[in-house]
Amino acid sequence: MNRPSRALSSATLGLALGLPLSLAYAPPAAAFGSGTVSTPPAAAPAAKSLSPAAQRAQGEKALEIYNLAVRDIGKADNANADAAAATDPKAKSKASEKASEHFTSALAKLEKVVALEPSMYQAWNYIGYAKRNLGNYTEALNAYNQALSINPTYAEAIEYRGRAYLGLGRTVEAQTAYLTLFARDPKLADHLLVEMKDWLRVQQMTPGGFDPARLAEFGKWIDERAKIAGETAGLTPAGAGAHWP
């Protein structure tokens, strides 16, 4: 399940890029199909070579484009939701095409963002998100790896990378992503576990796919982790509070 897209505020982006608050960007106005970006573009000048004014201007431009891309991501997610809910084949196909168009549009903008600000891990994460939703799992994985090379603790990228691993059939890496999230962000770990269940269900219904024994083993692991997650939830403040009248 896709989650709502998030725009960045000027202060948040300034801190994310390691800039002092005095260089925070002005507020934004709002809010992959063919492009391939797996490493920061060499054309982008290093921040330290820019004057404060030029650095601010570059950051403002990156922020503006990023938030426009986030809008496209949101439109794409909505179109995907329409496609999932549609019962008429033509309506489903039309909604899916619209989602692809919005993801492609977002991707083009995000590539401009990382050309301006290669260290903006949120943009790399969304590049991976767009590519994954367009079916380009290997390229998506490259983008998630780039985001996590900049911010290794960025939980959202860890979860999304886990989904990309599933798309490539790399269940062991997906399991590792889940375990990492379970220790850092149980809520996102739950989202990934739901994705694992959905992936397993599809594979089990696909003839000539993965080895049934391997799928059965993966299913057993999912059941075990779901049980552990359920038991652990009751030990958290939120979980414990749910048992009180």
C-alpha positions as a Python dict, from the first residue, in 0.01 Angstrom:
ca = {
    (1, 'M'): (0, 0, 0),
    (2, 'N'): (131, 341, -94),
    (3, 'R'): (134, 616, 166),
    (4, 'P'): (70, 989, 119),
    (5, 'S'): (356, 1186, -31),
    (6, 'R'): (530, 1444, 184),
    (7, 'A'): (662, 1784, 87),
    (8, 'L'): (959, 1941, 263),
    (9, 'S'): (963, 2269, 450),
    (10, 'S'): (1248, 2511, 399),
    (11, 'A'): (1390, 2456, 748),
    (12, 'T'): (1368, 2077, 719),
    (13, 'L'): (1554, 2072, 389),
    (14, 'G'): (1817, 2314, 516),
    (15, 'L'): (1892, 2085, 809),
    (16, 'A'): (1883, 1775, 587),
    (17, 'L'): (2150, 1925, 366),
    (18, 'G'): (2362, 2026, 661),
    (19, 'L'): (2310, 2399, 613),
    (20, 'P'): (2292, 2645, 901),
    (21, 'L'): (1945, 2778, 982),
    (22, 'S'): (2054, 3121, 858),
    (23, 'L'): (2060, 2968, 510),
    (24, 'A'): (1717, 2805, 536),
    (25, 'Y'): (1529, 2818, 212),
    (26, 'A'): (1223, 3024, 139),
    (27, 'P'): (889, 2840, 181),
    (28, 'P'): (784, 2639, -125),
    (29, 'A'): (482, 2731, -332),
    (30, 'A'): (333, 2395, -239),
    (31, 'A'): (354, 2054, -156),
    (32, 'F'): (1061, 713, -1369),
    (33, 'G'): (1031, 565, -1635),
    (34, 'S'): (1323, 626, -1872),
    (35, 'G'): (1578, 822, -1672),
    (36, 'T'): (1854, 634, -1492),
    (37, 'V'): (2024, 793, -1193),
    (38, 'S'): (2226, 573, -958),
    (39, 'T'): (2507, 810, -858),
    (40, 'P'): (2516, 1184, -787),
    (41, 'P'): (2564, 1386, -1107),
    (42, 'A'): (2921, 1508, -1137),
    (43, 'A'): (2799, 1837, -1284),
    (44, 'A'): (2658, 1954, -952),
    (45, 'P'): (2902, 2193, -783),
    (46, 'A'): (3012, 2118, -431),
    (47, 'A'): (2828, 2326, -174),
    (48, 'K'): (3152, 2455, -25),
    (49, 'S'): (3250, 2612, -360),
    (50, 'L'): (2936, 2827, -366),
    (51, 'S'): (2885, 3159, -201),
    (52, 'P'): (2612, 3171, 67),
    (53, 'A'): (2382, 3355, -173),
    (54, 'A'): (2439, 3105, -454),
    (55, 'Q'): (2398, 2814, -215),
    (56, 'R'): (2068, 2957, -96),
    (57, 'A'): (1944, 3012, -451),
    (58, 'Q'): (2040, 2659, -552),
    (59, 'G'): (1867, 2516, -249),
    (60, 'E'): (1553, 2720, -312),
    (61, 'K'): (1538, 2590, -668),
    (62, 'A'): (1589, 2230, -557),
    (63, 'L'): (1317, 2265, -294),
    (64, 'E'): (1072, 2416, -541),
    (65, 'I'): (1125, 2136, -793),
    (66, 'Y'): (1118, 1868, -522),
    (67, 'N'): (780, 1977, -391),
    (68, 'L'): (639, 1985, -743),
    (69, 'A'): (762, 1627, -782),
    (70, 'V'): (592, 1534, -456),
    (71, 'R'): (267, 1663, -603),
    (72, 'D'): (316, 1435, -902),
    (73, 'I'): (383, 1141, -670),
    (74, 'G'): (59, 1211, -486),
    (75, 'K'): (-136, 1222, -813),
    (76, 'A'): (27, 896, -920),
    (77, 'D'): (-65, 728, -592),
    (78, 'N'): (-425, 844, -630),
    (79, 'A'): (-438, 710, -984),
    (80, 'N'): (-298, 377, -866),
    (81, 'A'): (-568, 364, -600),
    (82, 'D'): (-831, 430, -868),
    (83, 'A'): (-685, 151, -1080),
    (84, 'A'): (-698, -91, -787),
    (85, 'A'): (-1061, -1, -715),
    (86, 'A'): (-1179, -8, -1078),
    (87, 'T'): (-1378, -308, -1194),
    (88, 'D'): (-1404, -202, -1558),
    (89, 'P'): (-1091, -311, -1751),
    (90, 'K'): (-1081, 9, -1956),
    (91, 'A'): (-1111, 229, -1648),
    (92, 'K'): (-840, 26, -1475),
    (93, 'S'): (-608, 57, -1773),
    (94, 'K'): (-670, 431, -1805),
    (95, 'A'): (-598, 490, -1436),
    (96, 'S'): (-279, 283, -1455),
    (97, 'E'): (-160, 483, -1757),
    (98, 'K'): (-229, 806, -1571),
    (99, 'A'): (-28, 679, -1272),
    (100, 'S'): (266, 597, -1499),
    (101, 'E'): (252, 943, -1654),
    (102, 'H'): (262, 1111, -1313),
    (103, 'F'): (545, 889, -1189),
    (104, 'T'): (744, 965, -1505),
    (105, 'S'): (683, 1337, -1460),
    (106, 'A'): (793, 1315, -1096),
    (107, 'L'): (1106, 1126, -1193),
    (108, 'A'): (1215, 1392, -1441),
    (109, 'K'): (1180, 1659, -1172),
    (110, 'L'): (1359, 1455, -906),
    (111, 'E'): (1657, 1399, -1134),
    (112, 'K'): (1686, 1777, -1162),
    (113, 'V'): (1671, 1802, -783),
    (114, 'V'): (1962, 1565, -724),
    (115, 'A'): (2160, 1742, -996),
    (116, 'L'): (2126, 2057, -788),
    (117, 'E'): (2154, 1892, -445),
    (118, 'P'): (2315, 1546, -467),
    (119, 'S'): (2300, 1504, -88),
    (120, 'M'): (1920, 1536, -73),
    (121, 'Y'): (1840, 1182, 35),
    (122, 'Q'): (1463, 1245, 32),
    (123, 'A'): (1480, 1305, -341),
    (124, 'W'): (1685, 988, -397),
    (125, 'N'): (1425, 798, -195),
    (126, 'Y'): (1145, 926, -417),
    (127, 'I'): (1346, 847, -729),
    (128, 'G'): (1349, 490, -604),
    (129, 'Y'): (979, 509, -525),
    (130, 'A'): (891, 630, -874),
    (131, 'K'): (1114, 377, -1046),
    (132, 'R'): (980, 91, -834),
    (133, 'N'): (621, 183, -916),
    (134, 'L'): (718, 187, -1282),
    (135, 'G'): (856, -165, -1246),
    (136, 'N'): (1225, -71, -1263),
    (137, 'Y'): (1328, -256, -947),
    (138, 'T'): (1702, -267, -1008),
    (139, 'E'): (1719, 106, -1078),
    (140, 'A'): (1497, 169, -778),
    (141, 'L'): (1738, -29, -564),
    (142, 'N'): (2025, 189, -683),
    (143, 'A'): (1835, 501, -581),
    (144, 'Y'): (1746, 363, -236),
    (145, 'N'): (2108, 265, -185),
    (146, 'Q'): (2208, 620, -274),
    (147, 'A'): (1960, 763, -22),
    (148, 'L'): (2088, 531, 251),
    (149, 'S'): (2452, 603, 171),
    (150, 'I'): (2372, 964, 262),
    (151, 'N'): (2144, 888, 558),
    (152, 'P'): (2184, 525, 673),
    (153, 'T'): (1907, 559, 933),
    (154, 'Y'): (1638, 683, 693),
    (155, 'A'): (1369, 429, 782),
    (156, 'E'): (1139, 503, 489),
    (157, 'A'): (1414, 419, 240),
    (158, 'I'): (1490, 99, 431),
    (159, 'E'): (1128, -7, 399),
    (160, 'Y'): (1098, 90, 33),
    (161, 'R'): (1424, -87, -44),
    (162, 'G'): (1275, -396, 117),
    (163, 'R'): (985, -372, -126),
    (164, 'A'): (1228, -340, -417),
    (165, 'Y'): (1406, -653, -294),
    (166, 'L'): (1071, -834, -304),
    (167, 'G'): (1015, -714, -659),
    (168, 'L'): (1345, -876, -752),
    (169, 'G'): (1263, -1195, -559),
    (170, 'R'): (1545, -1129, -312),
    (171, 'T'): (1356, -1245, -5),
    (172, 'V'): (1661, -1279, 220),
    (173, 'E'): (1747, -909, 178),
    (174, 'A'): (1380, -820, 229),
    (175, 'Q'): (1384, -1015, 555),
    (176, 'T'): (1693, -826, 668),
    (177, 'A'): (1521, -497, 588),
    (178, 'Y'): (1224, -602, 798),
    (179, 'L'): (1440, -696, 1096),
    (180, 'T'): (1624, -364, 1074),
    (181, 'L'): (1294, -177, 1069),
    (182, 'F'): (1148, -386, 1350),
    (183, 'A'): (1421, -256, 1578),
    (184, 'R'): (1399, 105, 1456),
    (185, 'D'): (1046, 171, 1335),
    (186, 'P'): (792, -104, 1412),
    (187, 'K'): (515, 77, 1225),
    (188, 'L'): (710, 74, 899),
    (189, 'A'): (811, -284, 971),
    (190, 'D'): (439, -369, 985),
    (191, 'H'): (389, -204, 645),
    (192, 'L'): (670, -412, 496),
    (193, 'L'): (531, -730, 650),
    (194, 'V'): (194, -662, 483),
    (195, 'E'): (377, -614, 153),
    (196, 'M'): (554, -947, 210),
    (197, 'K'): (221, -1122, 265),
    (198, 'D'): (78, -971, -53),
    (199, 'W'): (390, -1065, -251),
    (200, 'L'): (376, -1422, -121),
    (201, 'R'): (8, -1454, -209),
    (202, 'V'): (73, -1345, -568),
    (203, 'Q'): (370, -1580, -605),
    (204, 'Q'): (172, -1874, -474),
    (205, 'M'): (-92, -1811, -741),
    (206, 'T'): (166, -1776, -1019),
    (207, 'P'): (239, -2108, -1192),
    (208, 'G'): (598, -2181, -1283),
    (209, 'G'): (734, -1916, -1052),
    (210, 'F'): (937, -1962, -736),
    (211, 'D'): (1009, -2301, -583),
    (212, 'P'): (702, -2392, -371),
    (213, 'A'): (927, -2515, -90),
    (214, 'R'): (1104, -2179, -81),
    (215, 'L'): (772, -1996, -74),
    (216, 'A'): (648, -2220, 206),
    (217, 'E'): (959, -2142, 408),
    (218, 'F'): (915, -1770, 349),
    (219, 'G'): (549, -1798, 451),
    (220, 'K'): (647, -1971, 773),
    (221, 'W'): (894, -1693, 850),
    (222, 'I'): (625, -1429, 786),
    (223, 'D'): (385, -1607, 1023),
    (224, 'E'): (652, -1626, 1292),
    (225, 'R'): (739, -1259, 1258),
    (226, 'A'): (373, -1157, 1263),
    (227, 'K'): (328, -1349, 1589),
    (228, 'I'): (636, -1188, 1743),
    (229, 'A'): (522, -843, 1629),
    (230, 'G'): (181, -902, 1784),
    (231, 'E'): (330, -1011, 2114),
    (232, 'T'): (578, -724, 2118),
    (233, 'A'): (313, -461, 2041),
    (234, 'G'): (155, -521, 2380),
    (235, 'L'): (482, -426, 2550),
    (236, 'T'): (494, -76, 2398),
    (237, 'P'): (323, 220, 2570),
    (238, 'A'): (72, 247, 2285),
    (239, 'G'): (5, -125, 2282),
    (240, 'A'): (-29, -152, 2658),
    (241, 'G'): (-264, 145, 2667),
    (242, 'A'): (-493, -27, 2419),
    (243, 'H'): (-577, -290, 2682),
    (244, 'W'): (-700, -34, 2934),
    (245, 'P'): (-1068, 71, 2935),
}
